[in-house]
Amino acid sequence: MTSSDYSYLVKNVFRNCTVEKIEVVQSLWSGYGEISRFKVTNNQTNPFFCILKYVDLTKQADHPRGWSGEFAHTRKLNSYINELNFYQECAGSPKNLGRIPKLFASQCKHNFIWLLMEDLDHQGFQYRIEPSVLYTNDDNTFTAVQTSQLSPYNIKLNTSNYLEIIRLTIKWLAVLHADYTNHIPESLNMKGTYWHLATRPDELNQMPNSKLKRTASIIDSKLNDATFQTLLHGDAKIANFCFSELHSKSEQTHGKVAAVDFQYVGKGVGVKDLIYFLGSCFDESKLFIYANELIECYFEELKINLQNKSPLSKTEIQLLEKEWRYLICFAWADFERFLQGWAPRHPKLNGYSGLQTKEALKQI
């Protein structure tokens, strides 16, 4: 589609308004389409901004790491349909779901999908943490970036500020997981996360022969057969969260943290989101320092939210915590299995995740 075609879609939603395409925010992974920002103006209200995510379902994957083919193409297309289901199911939900973009309109045809959503940048959630946060700066600070085109600049965060952001995001995950524990919408009942075993046979085949490879299905079953399941974000890396503040402490998550990119939302144990998030926030040395205290933060927040909102009894909440704590090392091993086949030199394959994987393998 051309730029004018994208504008036409937005104009059809906001009739009698002037629509201007401001920028392409990013191209979709493997070249499936784009995410664009639009300015909408009418005579009654101030201008507002929205985001169009357009997916070309006829596009064959051109994977940057070489993982292309019909199976990968089908997995990707299913993920976009899954995201559409999530927004249609949950965007207007009365649940105490953590902040997500509001959905204005959407459409799914045989050759395209598009979603028109509010622009979180212009709702005050203009900050992101750069993926390079895995590596601290030379002065032991972390870098955030204000993504709005209106005033882009980098901000250095000290360790205390950064850890507060991590805790607030963990609270966001705890809210999501508590809200949907053992009552997941049917339309979102597929397995969550982009790396689960059923969708990654090619990566499994690429792994060198090892106990991890031979027991991959056992690890997968332990996670999938857990008594307590919830709705996972599925791609809960730090780059998929947006922040309204970076330097103030707050006990309240609402209004501080929002999340995007729900292609791999689905059923699973909450610690799969948790370990993936932690692995996106810290390098090996920082994981050894901070992972345990942040895991405790997660379970404290999860219990509070389960007690306040869940139909689970006190005994069931205790059993959930025991089960999910036991599964932490298996969640790490599961992700390690994916990385060893997909990108064996990936920086997330480090001593901390390796130690967790060894612990899981000892218990098999």
C-alpha positions in Angstrom: 0.0 0.0 0.0 1.0 3.6 -0.6 1.1 6.3 2.0 -2.2 7.7 0.6 -3.8 4.3 1.0 -2.9 4.2 4.7 -4.4 7.7 5.1 -7.6 6.5 3.4 -8.0 3.8 6.1 -7.7 6.3 8.9 -10.0 8.8 7.1 -12.7 6.1 6.9 -12.6 5.8 10.7 -12.4 9.5 11.5 -14.9 10.9 9.0 -15.2 14.7 8.5 -11.7 15.1 9.9 -8.4 16.1 8.3 -5.9 13.2 8.5 -2.1 13.7 8.1 0.5 10.9 8.1 3.3 12.2 10.3 5.8 9.4 10.1 6.5 5.7 9.8 7.3 4.7 13.4 8.8 1.4 12.3 8.6 -1.4 9.8 7.2 -4.7 11.0 9.6 -7.6 11.7 10.6 -9.4 8.5 8.9 -6.8 6.3 5.3 -7.6 6.9 4.1 -4.0 6.9 4.5 -0.9 9.0 3.4 1.1 12.0 2.6 4.7 11.2 1.6 7.8 13.2 -1.2 10.0 12.1 -2.5 13.4 13.1 -6.3 13.8 13.2 -7.9 17.3 13.2 -11.5 18.5 13.3 -13.2 21.7 14.2 -14.6 20.6 17.6 -11.5 19.2 19.4 -7.8 19.7 19.6 -5.8 17.6 17.2 -5.0 14.1 18.4 -2.7 11.4 17.2 -3.2 7.7 16.5 -1.2 4.7 15.4 -2.0 2.5 12.4 -0.5 -1.0 12.4 -0.9 -2.5 8.9 0.0 -6.1 8.2 0.3 -7.4 4.6 -0.7 -11.1 4.9 0.5 -11.8 1.4 4.1 -10.9 2.3 6.6 -13.7 2.5 9.0 -13.4 5.3 12.5 -12.0 4.8 13.9 -12.8 8.2 17.0 -10.9 9.3 18.5 -14.0 10.8 17.5 -16.3 7.9 14.6 -18.0 9.5 12.2 -17.9 6.6 9.9 -20.5 5.0 6.2 -21.4 5.0 6.1 -22.6 8.6 7.7 -19.4 9.9 5.3 -17.4 7.6 2.3 -19.1 9.0 3.5 -18.6 12.6 3.9 -14.9 11.9 0.5 -14.5 10.3 -1.2 -16.4 13.2 0.5 -14.0 15.6 -1.1 -10.9 13.9 -4.5 -12.6 14.1 -3.9 -13.4 17.7 -3.0 -9.7 18.4 -6.2 -8.6 16.7 -8.2 -11.0 18.9 -6.5 -9.6 22.0 -7.4 -6.0 21.3 -11.0 -6.9 20.3 -11.4 -9.0 23.5 -9.5 -7.0 26.1 -9.1 -3.4 24.9 -12.5 -2.4 26.4 -12.4 -5.0 29.2 -13.6 -3.8 32.6 -10.9 -5.9 34.2 -8.1 -4.1 36.0 -5.8 -4.8 33.1 -2.6 -2.7 33.1 -2.6 0.2 30.6 -2.7 -0.8 26.9 -3.6 1.3 23.8 -7.3 1.9 23.2 -8.5 0.3 19.9 -10.4 2.7 17.6 -11.1 0.3 14.8 -9.7 -2.9 13.2 -10.3 -5.1 10.2 -9.1 -8.5 9.1 -9.4 -9.7 5.4 -7.8 -12.5 3.5 -4.8 -10.5 2.5 -4.4 -7.8 5.3 -5.0 -6.9 8.9 -5.0 -3.4 10.4 -5.5 -2.0 13.8 -6.0 1.7 14.5 -5.0 2.6 18.1 -4.4 5.6 20.3 -0.9 6.9 20.3 0.6 6.3 23.7 3.4 8.8 23.1 0.8 11.6 22.9 -1.0 10.2 25.9 2.1 10.8 28.0 3.8 7.5 27.7 6.7 8.9 25.6 9.6 7.1 27.2 11.2 3.8 26.2 14.2 1.9 27.5 16.7 1.2 24.7 17.4 -2.5 24.0 21.1 -1.8 24.6 20.2 -1.5 28.3 21.5 -5.1 28.5 24.8 -3.3 28.8 25.2 -0.5 31.2 27.0 2.7 30.1 30.6 3.2 31.2 29.4 5.3 34.1 27.1 2.5 35.3 24.0 4.3 34.2 21.2 3.1 31.9 19.8 5.0 28.9 16.2 5.8 28.1 14.9 7.5 25.0 12.0 9.8 24.5 10.5 8.5 21.3 8.1 11.3 20.4 9.4 13.0 17.3 8.4 16.4 18.9 11.4 16.4 21.3 13.6 13.3 21.1 16.5 13.1 23.4 18.3 10.5 25.6 18.2 10.4 29.3 20.6 8.6 31.6 19.2 6.8 34.6 21.0 5.8 37.7 20.6 2.3 39.1 18.0 3.4 41.6 15.8 5.0 38.9 16.2 2.1 36.6 15.3 -0.5 39.3 12.1 1.5 40.1 11.1 1.3 36.5 11.7 -2.4 36.5 9.6 -2.9 39.7 6.7 -0.9 38.2 6.7 -3.0 35.1 6.8 -6.2 37.1 3.7 -4.9 38.9 2.1 -4.4 35.5 2.8 -8.1 34.7 1.5 -9.2 38.1 -1.8 -7.3 37.5 -2.2 -9.0 34.1 -1.4 -12.5 35.4 -3.7 -12.1 38.5 -6.6 -10.9 36.4 -6.6 -13.9 34.1 -5.4 -16.8 36.3 -7.3 -19.9 35.3 -10.0 -18.0 33.3 -8.5 -17.2 29.9 -10.8 -16.0 27.1 -11.4 -18.8 24.6 -10.1 -16.6 21.7 -6.8 -16.2 23.5 -6.4 -19.8 24.6 -3.5 -20.6 22.4 -0.1 -21.0 24.0 1.6 -17.7 24.8 5.2 -16.6 24.0 6.9 -16.6 20.6 9.4 -19.3 21.5 7.3 -22.2 22.7 8.3 -25.6 21.4 5.4 -26.4 19.1 6.1 -23.3 17.0 9.9 -23.8 16.8 10.7 -27.2 15.3 13.4 -25.8 13.0 15.2 -24.1 15.8 15.1 -27.4 17.8 16.6 -29.3 14.9 19.5 -26.8 14.7 20.5 -27.3 18.3 23.6 -29.5 19.0 22.9 -32.8 20.6 22.5 -32.2 24.3 20.4 -33.1 27.3 18.5 -29.8 26.9 17.6 -30.8 23.3 16.7 -34.3 24.3 14.5 -33.2 27.2 12.9 -30.1 25.4 9.5 -31.8 25.2 9.6 -32.7 29.0 10.4 -29.1 29.9 7.6 -27.9 27.6 5.1 -30.3 29.2 6.0 -29.2 32.7 5.2 -25.6 31.8 2.1 -26.4 29.7 0.6 -28.9 32.1 0.9 -26.7 35.2 -2.3 -26.5 37.3 -2.3 -22.7 37.3 -2.2 -20.9 34.0 -2.8 -17.3 33.1 -2.7 -14.9 30.2 0.8 -14.0 29.2 2.0 -10.9 27.4 4.2 -13.3 25.4 6.9 -10.8 24.4 7.4 -9.0 27.6 10.8 -7.4 26.9 11.6 -4.0 28.3 11.4 -2.4 24.8 7.7 -3.3 24.6 6.8 -1.1 27.6 6.2 2.6 27.6 6.7 5.0 30.6 5.2 8.3 31.5 7.9 9.1 34.1 11.4 8.0 34.7 12.6 9.8 37.8 9.8 9.7 40.3 9.0 6.8 42.7 5.4 5.6 42.9 3.5 2.7 44.4 0.9 3.1 41.6 1.5 1.4 38.3 -1.6 2.8 36.6 -0.6 5.9 34.7 3.1 5.1 34.8 3.5 2.0 32.6 1.8 0.9 29.4 2.5 -2.1 27.2 2.4 -2.7 23.4 2.9 -5.6 21.0 0.5 -8.4 21.9 1.1 -10.8 19.0 2.1 -13.6 21.2 -0.3 -13.1 24.1 -1.8 -16.4 25.3 -2.0 -19.1 27.9 1.0 -20.0 30.1 2.6 -19.8 33.5 3.3 -16.3 34.6 7.0 -16.9 35.3 7.6 -17.3 31.5 6.8 -13.6 31.1 8.9 -12.8 34.2 12.1 -14.5 33.3 12.0 -13.2 29.7 11.4 -9.7 31.0 14.4 -9.9 33.5 16.6 -11.3 30.7 15.8 -8.2 28.6 16.7 -5.8 31.4 20.0 -7.0 32.6 23.3 -8.6 31.5 24.7 -11.6 33.3 26.4 -9.8 36.1 23.3 -7.7 36.9 21.0 -10.8 36.8 23.1 -12.4 39.6 22.8 -9.2 41.6 19.1 -8.3 41.1 17.1 -11.3 39.8 16.2 -12.8 43.2 14.9 -9.6 44.7 12.8 -8.8 41.6 11.4 -12.3 41.6 10.3 -11.7 45.2 8.8 -8.4 44.0 6.8 -10.2 41.4 5.3 -12.8 43.8 4.5 -10.2 46.4 2.5 -8.2 43.8 0.9 -11.3 42.4 -0.3 -12.4 45.8 -1.7 -9.0 46.6 -3.6 -8.9 43.3 -4.8 -12.5 43.6 -6.1 -11.8 47.1 -7.9 -8.7 46.0 -9.4 -9.8 42.7 -9.2 -13.5 42.2 -11.7 -16.2 43.1 -8.8 -18.4 44.2 -8.8 -19.4 47.8 -5.9 -18.6 50.1 -4.7 -22.3 49.8 -4.9 -22.1 46.0 -2.9 -18.9 46.0 -0.2 -20.7 48.1 -0.2 -23.6 45.7 0.1 -21.3 42.7 3.1 -19.6 44.2 4.8 -22.9 45.1 4.1 -24.3 41.6 5.3 -21.2 39.7 8.4 -20.8 41.9 9.3 -24.4 41.1 8.9 -23.7 37.3 11.2 -20.7 37.2 14.3 -22.7 36.2 12.2 -24.6 33.6 11.1 -21.3 32.1 14.7 -20.2 31.8 15.6 -23.6 30.3 12.7 -23.4 27.8 13.9 -20.0 26.5 17.5 -21.1 26.5 16.5 -24.1 24.3 15.0 -21.6 21.8 18.0 -19.3 21.8 20.5 -22.2 21.3 18.8 -23.1 18.1 17.8 -19.7 16.9 20.9 -17.5 17.7 23.5 -19.6 19.6 25.7 -16.5 20.1 22.9 -14.3 21.5 24.0 -12.2 24.5 21.1 -13.6 26.5 22.8 -16.9 26.5 24.8 -16.1 29.6 26.0 -17.6 32.8 22.9 -16.8 34.8 20.5 -18.4 32.3 22.9 -21.3 31.9 22.9 -21.9 35.7 19.1 -21.9 35.8 19.0 -24.4 32.9 21.4 -26.7 34.6 19.1 -26.6 37.7 16.1 -27.6 35.5 18.0 -30.4 33.9 19.1 -31.8 37.3 15.4 -32.2 38.1 14.5 -34.2 35.0 
